[in-house]
């Protein structure tokens, strides 16, 4: 199929894009009242449409910043709303749309793109790679006891939905982003949060932790009452804290919520020490099916590599990027900087595998063992392990 066009949509076309995307997820189109709120999630000039006799595909993004190893915040396109009409799939529509989006990002100087993949097999061919890993766990609230040494924490303020919608953007923006992969939440992100909160079948609550200098953490949660023999569960939807004191204070609050048997937390950082809060760490047990990876794409390989920090000895990598061919080439990566080079490569890899290395989640040796990295110089694998290593687990913590 080649008789279609791809272009950015006008604001008056955003609702049609929303309807199409929701249809691909088998979800009903929004009501007029819901669209009145949802339309504010569409950043002007960032929604693509594919047309033949009508709209057959769409994808959009919002401008944000991503924390990279070393602490620098780098522009990122948070890609979402990707869908192709059911009668036009597998005809090259998605390929044309994703290529157009990536070329636009490159032209605008955006070095990174990120998304959450509904189907993981799709996005590797466009240069995306799974760049974070998370874990889920369940805490036995009735039997979990905090250790005496756990910080007491500060004051907790409980917010209902309306004040939470007003105050959370400012509280989140003021929190430090210490984990590689954390993302800012621009104004276009929050309407989506509001939409999901208002559609929830159970009330959404927010608890804000106050430290000596004001708000320094919060947890958004809902309680699912089973009214049967199944346990009543408190689901943690979002939890962010600026310190160990705020983290402990929020957990003290959660453990004190009445009429709850289990606290469930999904998509948490791999190195979050929740089980160490308790006298019996086994009261915090792993929960299956909660690993939602953030997929990353290096749109400008040289700029993205230069934005993060490294440690150890230099490595020359040879990158292949069939979608954005200007990225293909060799780069000398070292703590002193990143430069294109004609030196012999130590490693060869695709831009998707480079995305997996970029935030420190995956080791070059692991990728080499599965064929995602091709060693040219044997010592380069161990050197790359050290070069891209990070001390803090990569984590986004923001779904989009």
C-alpha positions, 0 to 999 in steps of 0.5 A: 500500500502506498496511496496514503499521506502522513501529516501532523494534525490540526487541533480540530482533528485531535478528537478523531485521532483519540477515537481511532486510538481508543478503537484500536484498544477496543475502548469506547470513544470519549463522551463530550464531557470526557473529551473536554478534559482529554483534549488538553493532553494533546500538545499542538503540532505533535500528533500525526495522522495517516490518511487514505479515504480517511484517518487510518493511523495516528501517533502523538508525543509530548515534550518532556525531559529525561534524566540520564546517568550523571543527573543531566536532564535531556529533551525527550519525546514521550510517544503515546497514542500509537494505533492503526485502524484494524482494516489497515494493519500490516500494510506499512502504515505504522512504519511510515508513521514512526519514520516520519515522527523520528525524522521530525524529532531529529530535525527539531534536535530532540535526542531521545524518544521513549514509549511504553510498548503494548506489544514488545515485538513491534518497536525494536525494528524502529530502533527502540529498546527496553531500557528500564526494568521494574518489579512489583510486590505485595505487602501483608499489611496485617502482619508487616511490622516496621523495624525500630530503626526505620525513620519516623517520617514527618507529617502526612496530609491526605488530599481528595481528588480536586486538591490533588489535581491542583497541587501534585504538579508542583510537588512532583516538579520540586522532587529530585530526579535521582534515577536514570530514566525519570521523566518530567511531567509537563502540563500535557501529561496531567490531563491523562492522570486526571482522566484516569482518576475520574474514571476509576471505579474506586476513589483515588486518594493522595497522601503528601509527606511533609518534611522540614522544608515542606512537601517531599513525597507523595503516594497516590492509591486506591483501595479495592474492597472485595466483599468476599473471601479475597483480601481487600487490597490497597493499590499503590498507583504512584509513589515518589519521595525525596529522602529515606525519611519521606519514603519511610513516612509514606509507608508508615501511613500506608500500613496504618490504613484500615480495612486493608489486608494487602498493599500492592505496588507495581512497577517499582524500582529494582533497588527500592528497599521496601522489604528492608523496612520490616522485621520480617522481609518476607512480608513483602513478596514479589508479584508477577506480571508487573514489569512494564519496561520503558522503551528508549530510542536514541534519535541523535546518537552522538548528542544522546551519548554525550549527554550522560556520564561514564566511568572506566576506559574508552570503547569504540562502538560501531552503531547501525541505524537503518531508520536514521542512517545519519546515526550509523558510524563509529563513536569513541565513548569515554569519561572525557567525552564522545566523538565520531571516529575512524578507529577500529570498533571494539563492539558492533551493535544496533541502535536498539541495543545501544538504547538498552545499554544507555541507562545502565539497565543491561550489561554489554556482556549480557547483550553479547551473550544473546547476540544483541552486541557483536564483540570485535575486540574481546576486552571491549565487552568488559570495558563497556560493562564498566563504561555504561555502569550506573550505581542507581537502577534506571526507573521512569515512574511515569506512565504515558 
